[in-house]
């Protein structure tokens, strides 16, 4: 009860899981969550609604979560109720955008041309059913968008064929809004890792350390799908290798990251500030991915912003679960640190690299001092039934 809204929202997934263990359907915790959801409908109410919605797949607790959804919607006021119903119509498993995603995935194996044809046909078909005044995004209901810009929407090359959707901003002065929508991918794990990254960042900030982390927004709207924020002004390290080192030799050229940062930060002062952001954010993500045992790290899910910030995306494997190819473990190290990263710091003998090591050590010590908080956040999510977090032993 003493937590402010941002901190309460930060551990909302765990608190919603805790409702499973209440002996009665109505509890002090449940009433508190409904009350705070009514008081702050956007920061707590919308995520509370979706956290409960994701749990409707579990037969043993479905009625309890359905009751909480009903009780909240009956008390939240007409405006919020309309917003929630509009979001459900668009983003739930039975929603309009899920129908588009399922139709595209049904074409799997028929080639990119067919994917795009189906995507554009389906978006044209649902356009007339979209709310005429625009609609909100579940992970940030303050952002209101109008219809999709169909010619700018595309299908990504990942196994589940996620959709890159570009929307016209309802604010005429605002930029286009881009999201990734996934159907067939369990985003609860991504959501949890991003939540833990935010918690770690707050722990570091509390000790006076600014490590320039980029915890983008992500929300599950059912157990097997949801949407993610697209981070603008950022490029995958795979693209950086291609652009600055060549199609085949780029991954062997250790100067690619330096060239990328230098091109986007022209003055000496701007370049040095970008290098500083790179050193600190690289340290933060090396420590965070190491501590959480993040697997499946490759140059398509490691990204650098034009301002030098380094970050990771796509957290489908964690707690030491790694990918194997032809029976061989793909991960050879406990976190990613490459020669290109060292080159930005001036090489492994330079002051920049010493600063990086010191940042890593300090960040790790702060997490170690807060270890019980981190472990408890994992423990409370065991009941969610995620494949790689099935029991306390996994932690």
KEKE-3310 file (N, C-alpha, C; in steps of 0.2 Angstrom, whole numbers, plus 5000, padded with zeros to 4 digits):
npx = (5004:5010:5018:5023:5014:5022:5031:5023:5017:5028:5030:5019:5015:5020:5012:5000:5001:5002:4989:4984:4986:4978:4966:4953:4942:4940:4952:4963:4974:4969:4958:4966:4973:4963:4958:4969:4970:4959:4961:4973:4971:4978:4992:4992:4979:4977:4988:4985:4973:4977:4987:4978:4970:4979:4980:4969:4969:4972:4965:4962:4962:4955:4942:4943:4952:4944:4933:4940:4943:4930:4925:4934:4931:4917:4918:4927:4923:4914:4922:4935:4931:4927:4939:4946:4938:4939:4953:4954:4947:4955:4968:4969:4969:4959:4957:4957:4970:4977:4971:4976:4989:4989:4984:4995:5005:4999:5003:5016:5032:5029:5035:5042:5035:5022:5019:5018:5008:4997:4997:4995:4983:4975:4976:4970:4957:4953:4953:4941:4935:4941:4942:4935:4939:4952:4964:4972:4988:4992:5003:5007:4995:4994:4998:4991:4984:4980:4974:4983:4998:4998:5007:5019:5020:5027:5033:5042:5058:5059:5056:5042:5036:5034:5025:5029:5022:5016:5009:4998:5000:4989:4991:4994:5006:5015:5027:5026:5020:5028:5027:5030:5021:5017:5012:5010:5022:5028:5027:5028:5040:5049:5044:5045:5060:5063:5056:5064:5076:5073:5071:5084:5091:5085:5090:5104:5103:5099:5110:5117:5122:5122:5118:5113:5103:5091:5076:5065:5047:5035:5022:5012:4997:4990:4993:5001:5006:5008:5013:5027:5038:5045:5062:5068:5080:5090:5101:5104:5118:5121:5117:5126:5138:5137:5135:5146:5157:5156:5148:5153:5164:5162:5159:5172:5178:5185:5183:5170:5159:5165:5166:5152:5147:5155:5151:5138:5140:5147:5156:5170:5167:5154:5156:5164:5155:5146:5154:5156:5143:5141:5151:5146:5133:5135:5142:5132:5123:5130:5132:5119:5113:5122:5119:5106:5106:5104:5101:5104:5111:5115:5121:5109:5101:5107:5109:5114:5111:5110:5116:5125:5121:5120:5112:5101:5089:5075:5071:5070:5076:5081:5089:5100:5096:5100:5103:5104:5113:5113:5117:5126:5132:5127:5130:5145:5151:5148:5143:5141:5155:5164:5177:5175:5167:5177:5186:5179:5181:5194:5203:5209:5219:5217:5211:5197:5193:5197:5188:5176:5177:5178:5165:5157:5161:5156:5143:5139:5141:5132:5120:5122:5121:5107:5102:5091:5079:5079:5079:5067:5058:5059:5054:5041:5035:5035:5023:5017:5019:5029:5039:5053:5054:5049:5050:5057:5070:5075:5079)
npy = (4994:5006:5008:5019:5023:5020:5011:5001:4997:4992:4979:4973:4961:4951:4952:4950:4937:4932:4932:4920:4912:4916:4912:4914:4921:4935:4946:4955:4959:4958:4968:4979:4980:4982:4994:5003:5002:5009:5021:5025:5023:5022:5019:5009:5002:4998:4988:4979:4974:4967:4958:4950:4945:4937:4926:4919:4907:4897:4884:4881:4893:4902:4907:4915:4925:4930:4935:4946:4954:4957:4964:4975:4981:4984:4995:5004:5015:5023:5028:5022:5009:5008:5010:4999:4988:4992:4990:4976:4971:4974:4969:4957:4938:4934:4946:4959:4962:4950:4941:4945:4942:4928:4925:4928:4920:4908:4907:4902:4897:4900:4911:4928:4937:4932:4933:4947:4951:4944:4951:4964:4963:4958:4969:4979:4974:4974:4987:4995:4991:4996:5008:5023:5035:5033:5024:5016:5010:4995:4994:5007:5017:5031:5035:5038:5031:5032:5024:5010:5013:5006:5002:5004:4994:4978:4961:4952:4942:4932:4916:4915:4924:4938:4954:4970:4985:5000:5015:5029:5044:5050:5062:5076:5083:5073:5060:5045:5030:5015:4998:4981:4966:4951:4934:4918:4918:4917:4930:4933:4930:4938:4950:4949:4949:4962:4969:4965:4971:4984:4985:4982:4993:5003:5000:5003:5016:5021:5020:5030:5028:5030:5021:5021:5012:5004:4999:4994:4995:4981:4970:4956:4951:4940:4923:4918:4928:4946:4963:4974:4988:4997:5002:5018:5026:5016:5002:4985:4975:4966:4973:4984:4978:4973:4986:4993:4985:4976:4963:4950:4951:4959:4955:4952:4963:4974:4987:4991:4996:5007:5015:5017:5024:5035:5041:5045:5054:5068:5079:5081:5081:5077:5064:5058:5058:5049:5038:5036:5033:5021:5013:5013:5008:4996:4989:4988:4979:4968:4964:4962:4952:4942:4939:4935:4924:4925:4918:4913:4923:4934:4943:4949:4952:4961:4978:4994:5011:5027:5036:5030:5021:5005:4990:4975:4964:4953:4941:4926:4915:4911:4911:4902:4893:4888:4889:4875:4869:4857:4848:4855:4867:4883:4895:4901:4908:4917:4929:4942:4949:4957:4959:4971:4979:4981:4989:5001:5006:5009:4999:4984:4989:5001:5016:5017:5004:5000:5008:5002:4989:4992:4998:4987:4979:4987:4987:4974:4971:4979:4973:4961:4965:4967:4955:4947:4953:4952:4938:4935:4941:4933:4921:4923:4923:4910:4902:4906:4898:4898:4890:4890:4893:4885:4880:4883:4878:4881:4894)
npz = (5000:5003:4992:4978:4963:4951:4956:4960:4948:4942:4948:4945:4937:4946:4957:4952:4949:4962:4967:4964:4975:4985:4998:4997:4984:4984:4990:5002:4994:4981:4981:4984:4972:4963:4967:4966:4952:4948:4953:4946:4930:4918:4921:4930:4929:4915:4912:4923:4919:4907:4912:4920:4910:4902:4911:4909:4902:4911:4918:4931:4938:4931:4933:4944:4939:4929:4936:4943:4932:4928:4939:4940:4928:4930:4939:4935:4928:4913:4903:4904:4903:4890:4884:4887:4882:4868:4866:4869:4858:4848:4851:4858:4858:4850:4843:4830:4825:4828:4820:4808:4809:4811:4799:4790:4795:4792:4779:4779:4772:4759:4754:4754:4746:4745:4759:4761:4752:4758:4771:4767:4761:4772:4781:4774:4774:4787:4790:4789:4801:4811:4826:4822:4828:4831:4842:4857:4862:4870:4879:4881:4885:4883:4871:4856:4841:4823:4808:4801:4791:4777:4767:4773:4782:4787:4786:4797:4797:4806:4814:4818:4810:4814:4814:4808:4812:4806:4811:4809:4818:4830:4835:4826:4825:4829:4827:4816:4823:4828:4830:4835:4832:4838:4836:4842:4849:4865:4875:4888:4895:4889:4893:4907:4908:4903:4913:4924:4920:4921:4935:4939:4934:4941:4954:4951:4949:4961:4968:4962:4949:4932:4919:4906:4901:4890:4892:4882:4879:4882:4880:4885:4877:4877:4881:4872:4863:4859:4860:4855:4858:4845:4845:4840:4829:4830:4826:4822:4827:4817:4805:4806:4804:4791:4784:4787:4786:4776:4766:4768:4775:4786:4799:4804:4805:4816:4818:4815:4824:4829:4818:4815:4826:4825:4813:4816:4826:4825:4830:4841:4854:4855:4850:4860:4870:4866:4865:4879:4883:4877:4883:4896:4895:4888:4898:4908:4901:4899:4912:4916:4907:4910:4924:4923:4915:4901:4885:4868:4861:4848:4833:4828:4838:4846:4848:4843:4847:4838:4846:4853:4863:4869:4868:4872:4864:4862:4871:4872:4879:4895:4911:4910:4900:4884:4866:4855:4841:4829:4839:4846:4858:4856:4863:4868:4878:4894:4893:4880:4873:4862:4850:4842:4851:4861:4853:4852:4864:4864:4864:4873:4881:4885:4893:4893:4892:4904:4912:4908:4914:4927:4929:4926:4937:4948:4945:4946:4960:4966:4962:4968:4982:4982:4980:4985:4982:4968:4966:4973:4964:4953:4959:4962:4950:4946:4946:4934:4924:4914:4901:4904:4917:4927:4940:4957:4957:4944:4945)
capx = (5000:5015:5022:5020:5011:5027:5034:5018:5017:5034:5030:5012:5015:5021:5007:4994:5002:5001:4982:4982:4987:4973:4962:4946:4942:4942:4957:4966:4978:4965:4955:4971:4975:4957:4957:4974:4969:4954:4964:4977:4969:4983:4998:4990:4973:4978:4992:4982:4968:4980:4990:4973:4968:4984:4979:4962:4970:4973:4958:4961:4961:4951:4936:4945:4954:4938:4930:4944:4942:4923:4924:4937:4927:4911:4919:4932:4920:4913:4928:4940:4929:4927:4946:4948:4935:4942:4960:4953:4944:4961:4975:4968:4970:4953:4957:4958:4977:4979:4968:4980:4995:4988:4983:5001:5008:4997:5007:5023:5035:5027:5039:5041:5030:5015:5018:5017:5002:4992:4997:4992:4976:4971:4975:4964:4950:4951:4953:4934:4932:4945:4939:4936:4943:4959:4964:4978:4992:4991:5009:5007:4989:4994:4999:4985:4986:4975:4975:4990:5001:4999:5013:5025:5020:5030:5033:5049:5060:5060:5052:5035:5034:5030:5023:5031:5016:5017:5003:4998:5000:4983:4994:4996:5013:5019:5029:5023:5021:5029:5027:5030:5016:5019:5007:5013:5028:5026:5031:5029:5047:5052:5041:5048:5067:5063:5054:5070:5081:5071:5072:5091:5092:5083:5095:5110:5102:5098:5117:5121:5125:5118:5121:5110:5099:5085:5071:5059:5040:5033:5016:5008:4990:4987:4998:5006:5006:5007:5016:5033:5039:5051:5066:5070:5087:5094:5103:5106:5125:5122:5117:5132:5144:5136:5136:5153:5163:5155:5143:5156:5170:5160:5159:5179:5181:5183:5182:5163:5155:5168:5164:5145:5146:5158:5147:5132:5142:5153:5161:5174:5164:5148:5159:5166:5149:5143:5158:5154:5136:5142:5155:5142:5127:5138:5144:5125:5119:5135:5131:5112:5112:5126:5116:5099:5108:5101:5103:5102:5113:5118:5121:5103:5097:5111:5108:5117:5108:5115:5119:5130:5119:5121:5107:5099:5082:5073:5074:5066:5079:5085:5091:5105:5094:5103:5101:5109:5113:5117:5119:5132:5129:5128:5133:5152:5153:5143:5140:5144:5159:5167:5183:5172:5166:5183:5189:5176:5184:5201:5207:5209:5224:5215:5207:5190:5192:5197:5182:5171:5178:5176:5158:5154:5162:5152:5136:5138:5141:5125:5115:5123:5118:5100:5100:5085:5074:5079:5077:5060:5054:5058:5051:5034:5033:5035:5016:5014:5020:5033:5043:5060:5054:5044:5051:5062:5076:5077:5082)
capy = (5000:5012:5009:5023:5020:5017:5005:4996:4995:4988:4972:4971:4954:4946:4953:4947:4929:4930:4931:4913:4909:4918:4906:4916:4924:4942:4946:4962:4961:4960:4974:4985:4981:4986:5001:5007:5002:5014:5028:5027:5019:5021:5016:5002:4999:4994:4982:4975:4971:4963:4953:4945:4942:4932:4920:4916:4901:4892:4881:4881:4900:4906:4910:4920:4931:4933:4939:4952:4958:4960:4968:4981:4985:4987:5000:5009:5021:5022:5030:5017:5002:5008:5009:4992:4984:4993:4987:4969:4970:4975:4966:4950:4932:4934:4953:4960:4961:4943:4938:4947:4939:4921:4924:4928:4914:4902:4906:4901:4893:4902:4916:4934:4940:4930:4936:4954:4951:4943:4956:4970:4962:4958:4976:4983:4971:4976:4994:4998:4989:5000:5013:5029:5041:5031:5019:5017:5005:4993:4995:5014:5020:5038:5035:5036:5031:5031:5018:5008:5015:4999:5002:5004:4988:4973:4955:4951:4936:4927:4910:4916:4929:4944:4960:4977:4989:5007:5018:5036:5046:5054:5069:5078:5085:5068:5055:5039:5025:5009:4992:4974:4962:4944:4929:4912:4919:4918:4936:4934:4929:4945:4955:4948:4951:4969:4971:4965:4976:4991:4985:4983:5000:5008:4999:5006:5024:5023:5021:5036:5026:5031:5016:5022:5006:5005:4994:4996:4992:4975:4968:4951:4952:4933:4919:4916:4934:4952:4968:4977:4994:4998:5008:5022:5028:5011:4997:4979:4974:4963:4978:4988:4974:4973:4992:4997:4981:4972:4958:4944:4952:4964:4952:4951:4970:4976:4994:4993:4999:5014:5019:5018:5029:5041:5044:5049:5059:5071:5083:5077:5081:5072:5057:5056:5057:5043:5032:5035:5030:5014:5010:5011:5003:4989:4986:4986:4974:4962:4961:4960:4946:4937:4937:4932:4919:4926:4914:4915:4930:4934:4950:4951:4954:4966:4984:5000:5017:5031:5041:5026:5017:4998:4986:4968:4963:4946:4937:4920:4910:4914:4906:4897:4889:4891:4886:4870:4868:4851:4845:4859:4872:4889:4900:4899:4913:4918:4935:4944:4955:4956:4964:4978:4983:4984:4994:5008:5008:5011:4993:4982:4992:5008:5019:5016:4997:4999:5010:4997:4984:4995:4999:4980:4976:4990:4985:4967:4972:4982:4968:4956:4968:4967:4948:4944:4956:4949:4931:4935:4943:4927:4916:4925:4921:4902:4900:4908:4892:4899:4884:4890:4895:4880:4878:4887:4875:4884:4900)
capz = (5000:5003:4986:4973:4957:4946:4959:4960:4941:4941:4951:4945:4935:4952:4962:4949:4951:4970:4968:4964:4981:4991:5000:4994:4978:4985:4996:5003:4988:4975:4982:4983:4965:4959:4970:4963:4945:4947:4954:4940:4925:4913:4923:4933:4927:4909:4913:4927:4915:4903:4916:4922:4904:4900:4915:4908:4899:4916:4920:4939:4941:4926:4935:4948:4935:4925:4941:4944:4926:4928:4945:4938:4922:4932:4944:4933:4924:4906:4898:4905:4901:4883:4882:4888:4877:4862:4866:4868:4851:4843:4852:4861:4854:4845:4840:4823:4823:4829:4814:4802:4811:4810:4792:4787:4797:4788:4772:4780:4767:4752:4752:4756:4741:4748:4766:4760:4749:4763:4776:4765:4760:4778:4784:4770:4776:4794:4791:4791:4808:4816:4828:4818:4831:4834:4847:4861:4862:4877:4883:4883:4883:4882:4864:4852:4834:4819:4804:4799:4785:4775:4762:4777:4786:4784:4789:4799:4795:4812:4813:4819:4806:4817:4810:4809:4810:4806:4812:4809:4825:4831:4836:4819:4826:4831:4822:4815:4828:4825:4835:4832:4835:4838:4837:4842:4853:4872:4877:4895:4897:4887:4898:4913:4908:4903:4920:4928:4918:4924:4942:4940:4932:4947:4959:4950:4949:4968:4970:4959:4943:4926:4914:4900:4898:4885:4893:4878:4881:4879:4884:4882:4877:4878:4884:4866:4859:4861:4856:4858:4856:4841:4847:4834:4829:4832:4821:4824:4825:4810:4800:4806:4801:4784:4781:4788:4785:4770:4767:4771:4780:4791:4806:4806:4805:4823:4818:4812:4829:4830:4812:4815:4831:4823:4808:4819:4831:4821:4834:4846:4861:4854:4849:4866:4874:4863:4868:4886:4884:4874:4888:4902:4893:4887:4905:4911:4898:4900:4919:4917:4903:4914:4930:4921:4911:4894:4880:4861:4859:4841:4831:4826:4844:4850:4845:4845:4845:4835:4851:4856:4868:4867:4871:4869:4863:4861:4877:4872:4883:4900:4917:4908:4894:4878:4860:4852:4834:4827:4845:4848:4862:4852:4867:4870:4883:4898:4891:4874:4873:4856:4848:4840:4857:4864:4849:4853:4871:4863:4864:4879:4885:4885:4899:4891:4894:4912:4915:4907:4919:4934:4928:4927:4944:4952:4944:4949:4967:4968:4961:4974:4988:4982:4977:4988:4978:4962:4967:4974:4958:4949:4962:4962:4943:4944:4945:4928:4920:4908:4901:4907:4924:4930:4947:4960:4955:4938:4947)
cpx = (5004:5018:5019:5018:5016:5030:5029:5017:5023:5034:5023:5011:5015:5015:5000:4995:5000:4993:4980:4982:4982:4968:4955:4947:4943:4947:4959:4970:4974:4961:4960:4972:4969:4957:4962:4973:4964:4957:4969:4976:4974:4989:4997:4984:4974:4982:4989:4977:4971:4984:4984:4971:4972:4983:4973:4963:4971:4967:4957:4960:4957:4946:4938:4948:4948:4934:4933:4943:4935:4922:4928:4933:4921:4912:4924:4929:4919:4919:4933:4938:4928:4934:4948:4945:4938:4949:4959:4951:4950:4966:4974:4969:4965:4952:4958:4965:4980:4977:4973:4987:4995:4987:4990:5005:5006:5000:5014:5026:5033:5030:5037:5035:5023:5014:5015:5010:4996:4992:4994:4984:4972:4971:4970:4957:4948:4950:4946:4932:4936:4941:4940:4940:4950:4958:4971:4982:4992:4997:5010:5000:4989:4996:4993:4986:4979:4976:4982:4992:5003:5005:5019:5025:5023:5030:5041:5051:5061:5055:5045:5032:5030:5029:5026:5025:5017:5010:5004:4997:4993:4985:4997:5003:5017:5021:5025:5025:5022:5030:5028:5025:5017:5013:5010:5020:5025:5030:5031:5036:5051:5050:5044:5056:5067:5061:5061:5076:5079:5072:5080:5094:5091:5088:5101:5109:5102:5105:5121:5124:5120:5121:5117:5107:5093:5080:5065:5052:5038:5027:5013:5001:4986:4993:5003:5006:5006:5011:5022:5034:5045:5055:5069:5077:5092:5095:5105:5114:5126:5122:5123:5138:5143:5138:5143:5159:5162:5151:5147:5161:5168:5161:5167:5182:5180:5182:5174:5159:5158:5166:5157:5144:5149:5154:5141:5134:5148:5158:5164:5171:5158:5151:5161:5161:5146:5147:5157:5148:5137:5146:5150:5136:5129:5139:5137:5122:5124:5133:5124:5111:5116:5122:5109:5100:5104:5104:5101:5104:5117:5117:5114:5098:5101:5111:5112:5113:5113:5119:5124:5128:5118:5115:5105:5092:5081:5075:5070:5070:5083:5086:5095:5102:5096:5101:5106:5108:5117:5120:5125:5129:5132:5132:5140:5154:5147:5140:5144:5148:5164:5173:5180:5170:5172:5186:5185:5179:5191:5206:5207:5215:5223:5212:5200:5189:5192:5191:5176:5171:5176:5168:5154:5155:5157:5145:5134:5137:5135:5120:5116:5120:5111:5098:5093:5079:5073:5077:5069:5055:5053:5054:5043:5031:5033:5028:5013:5015:5024:5038:5050:5060:5048:5044:5056:5069:5079:5081:5089)
cpy = (5006:5013:5015:5020:5017:5011:4999:4993:4990:4981:4970:4963:4949:4947:4950:4939:4927:4929:4924:4909:4911:4913:4908:4921:4932:4942:4954:4964:4963:4966:4980:4986:4984:4993:5006:5008:5008:5021:5030:5022:5017:5017:5009:4998:4995:4988:4977:4971:4965:4957:4948:4942:4936:4926:4917:4909:4895:4890:4882:4888:4904:4910:4916:4926:4934:4937:4946:4957:4961:4965:4975:4985:4988:4993:5006:5015:5019:5023:5024:5010:5002:5007:5002:4987:4985:4990:4979:4967:4970:4970:4959:4944:4932:4941:4953:4959:4954:4939:4939:4943:4931:4920:4924:4922:4908:4901:4904:4896:4895:4908:4923:4938:4939:4933:4943:4955:4950:4948:4962:4969:4962:4965:4980:4980:4973:4983:4997:4996:4993:5006:5020:5035:5039:5026:5019:5010:5002:4994:5003:5018:5028:5040:5033:5036:5030:5025:5017:5011:5008:4998:5001:4998:4982:4966:4953:4944:4931:4921:4911:4921:4935:4950:4966:4981:4996:5011:5026:5039:5051:5061:5072:5081:5079:5063:5049:5034:5018:5003:4986:4970:4955:4939:4922:4912:4921:4924:4937:4934:4936:4950:4955:4951:4958:4972:4971:4970:4983:4991:4986:4990:5005:5006:5003:5014:5026:5023:5026:5034:5027:5027:5016:5016:5008:4999:4996:4992:4986:4973:4962:4952:4945:4929:4917:4922:4941:4957:4971:4983:4994:5004:5011:5024:5022:5006:4991:4979:4970:4968:4982:4984:4974:4980:4995:4992:4976:4966:4952:4945:4956:4961:4951:4958:4973:4984:4996:4997:5007:5018:5021:5024:5036:5045:5048:5054:5063:5075:5078:5076:5076:5065:5054:5054:5051:5037:5031:5032:5023:5010:5008:5007:4996:4985:4984:4980:4967:4959:4958:4953:4940:4934:4933:4926:4919:4922:4916:4922:4930:4941:4953:4954:4958:4972:4990:5006:5022:5036:5036:5021:5010:4994:4979:4968:4955:4941:4930:4914:4914:4909:4900:4892:4892:4887:4881:4870:4862:4848:4849:4865:4879:4894:4897:4903:4914:4925:4938:4950:4953:4961:4971:4982:4985:4989:5001:5011:5010:5005:4991:4984:4999:5010:5017:5009:4996:5002:5005:4991:4986:4996:4992:4978:4980:4988:4979:4967:4975:4977:4963:4958:4967:4960:4945:4947:4953:4942:4931:4937:4937:4922:4917:4923:4914:4900:4902:4903:4893:4893:4884:4892:4891:4878:4883:4884:4879:4891:4899)
cpz = (5000:4997:4982:4967:4952:4949:4959:4953:4939:4943:4950:4942:4941:4956:4959:4950:4958:4971:4968:4970:4987:4992:4997:4988:4979:4991:4996:4997:4982:4975:4981:4976:4961:4961:4966:4955:4944:4948:4949:4934:4920:4915:4926:4930:4920:4909:4918:4923:4910:4906:4918:4915:4901:4904:4914:4905:4904:4919:4927:4942:4936:4929:4940:4944:4931:4930:4942:4938:4926:4934:4943:4933:4925:4937:4941:4929:4917:4902:4898:4902:4893:4880:4882:4883:4870:4861:4865:4861:4846:4844:4856:4856:4849:4842:4833:4821:4823:4823:4808:4803:4809:4802:4788:4789:4794:4781:4773:4775:4760:4750:4754:4752:4744:4755:4765:4757:4754:4769:4773:4764:4767:4781:4780:4772:4783:4795:4793:4797:4813:4819:4824:4821:4833:4840:4851:4860:4869:4882:4885:4881:4882:4875:4860:4845:4830:4815:4803:4792:4781:4771:4767:4782:4783:4789:4791:4797:4800:4811:4813:4815:4809:4813:4813:4807:4811:4806:4812:4816:4825:4832:4829:4819:4827:4826:4821:4821:4826:4831:4831:4836:4833:4840:4837:4846:4860:4874:4884:4898:4895:4892:4904:4913:4907:4909:4924:4927:4921:4931:4943:4939:4938:4953:4958:4951:4957:4971:4966:4952:4937:4921:4908:4897:4894:4886:4889:4881:4878:4883:4881:4883:4877:4879:4878:4861:4862:4857:4859:4854:4851:4843:4841:4835:4831:4826:4824:4822:4819:4805:4800:4803:4793:4781:4782:4787:4779:4772:4770:4776:4786:4798:4808:4806:4812:4823:4816:4817:4829:4824:4812:4820:4828:4817:4810:4824:4829:4825:4839:4852:4860:4853:4856:4871:4872:4865:4875:4887:4882:4880:4894:4901:4892:4894:4908:4908:4899:4907:4919:4913:4907:4920:4928:4917:4904:4889:4873:4859:4852:4839:4828:4832:4849:4845:4847:4843:4842:4840:4855:4861:4865:4871:4868:4868:4862:4866:4878:4877:4889:4906:4914:4902:4888:4872:4858:4845:4832:4833:4848:4852:4858:4856:4870:4876:4887:4897:4884:4875:4867:4854:4846:4846:4861:4860:4850:4860:4870:4863:4871:4884:4887:4892:4899:4893:4901:4915:4914:4912:4926:4934:4929:4934:4949:4952:4947:4957:4970:4967:4967:4980:4988:4979:4979:4984:4972:4962:4968:4968:4953:4952:4962:4955:4941:4943:4938:4923:4914:4908:4904:4914:4927:4937:4950:4958:4949:4940:4950)
residu = (UNK:UNK:UNK:UNK:UNK:UNK:UNK:UNK:UNK:UNK:UNK:UNK:UNK:UNK:UNK:UNK:UNK:UNK:UNK:UNK:UNK:UNK:UNK:UNK:UNK:UNK:UNK:UNK:UNK:UNK:UNK:UNK:UNK:UNK:UNK:UNK:UNK:UNK:UNK:UNK:UNK:UNK:UNK:UNK:UNK:UNK:UNK:UNK:UNK:UNK:UNK:UNK:UNK:UNK:UNK:UNK:UNK:UNK:UNK:UNK:UNK:UNK:UNK:UNK:UNK:UNK:UNK:UNK:UNK:UNK:UNK:UNK:UNK:UNK:UNK:UNK:UNK:UNK:UNK:UNK:UNK:UNK:UNK:UNK:UNK:UNK:UNK:UNK:UNK:UNK:UNK:UNK:UNK:UNK:UNK:UNK:UNK:UNK:UNK:UNK:UNK:UNK:UNK:UNK:UNK:UNK:UNK:UNK:UNK:UNK:UNK:UNK:UNK:UNK:UNK:UNK:UNK:UNK:UNK:UNK:UNK:UNK:UNK:UNK:UNK:UNK:UNK:UNK:UNK:UNK:UNK:UNK:UNK:UNK:UNK:UNK:UNK:UNK:UNK:UNK:UNK:UNK:UNK:UNK:UNK:UNK:UNK:UNK:UNK:UNK:UNK:UNK:UNK:UNK:UNK:UNK:UNK:UNK:UNK:UNK:UNK:UNK:UNK:UNK:UNK:UNK:UNK:UNK:UNK:UNK:UNK:UNK:UNK:UNK:UNK:UNK:UNK:UNK:UNK:UNK:UNK:UNK:UNK:UNK:UNK:UNK:UNK:UNK:UNK:UNK:UNK:UNK:UNK:UNK:UNK:UNK:UNK:UNK:UNK:UNK:UNK:UNK:UNK:UNK:UNK:UNK:UNK:UNK:UNK:UNK:UNK:UNK:UNK:UNK:UNK:UNK:UNK:UNK:UNK:UNK:UNK:UNK:UNK:UNK:UNK:UNK:UNK:UNK:UNK:UNK:UNK:UNK:UNK:UNK:UNK:UNK:UNK:UNK:UNK:UNK:UNK:UNK:UNK:UNK:UNK:UNK:UNK:UNK:UNK:UNK:UNK:UNK:UNK:UNK:UNK:UNK:UNK:UNK:UNK:UNK:UNK:UNK:UNK:UNK:UNK:UNK:UNK:UNK:UNK:UNK:UNK:UNK:UNK:UNK:UNK:UNK:UNK:UNK:UNK:UNK:UNK:UNK:UNK:UNK:UNK:UNK:UNK:UNK:UNK:UNK:UNK:UNK:UNK:UNK:UNK:UNK:UNK:UNK:UNK:UNK:UNK:UNK:UNK:UNK:UNK:UNK:UNK:UNK:UNK:UNK:UNK:UNK:UNK:UNK:UNK:UNK:UNK:UNK:UNK:UNK:UNK:UNK:UNK:UNK:UNK:UNK:UNK:UNK:UNK:UNK:UNK:UNK:UNK:UNK:UNK:UNK:UNK:UNK:UNK:UNK:UNK:UNK:UNK:UNK:UNK:UNK:UNK:UNK:UNK:UNK:UNK:UNK:UNK:UNK:UNK:UNK:UNK:UNK:UNK:UNK:UNK:UNK:UNK:UNK:UNK:UNK:UNK:UNK:UNK:UNK:UNK:UNK:UNK:UNK:UNK:UNK:UNK:UNK:UNK:UNK:UNK:UNK:UNK:UNK:UNK:UNK:UNK:UNK:UNK:UNK:UNK:UNK:UNK:UNK:UNK)
# end
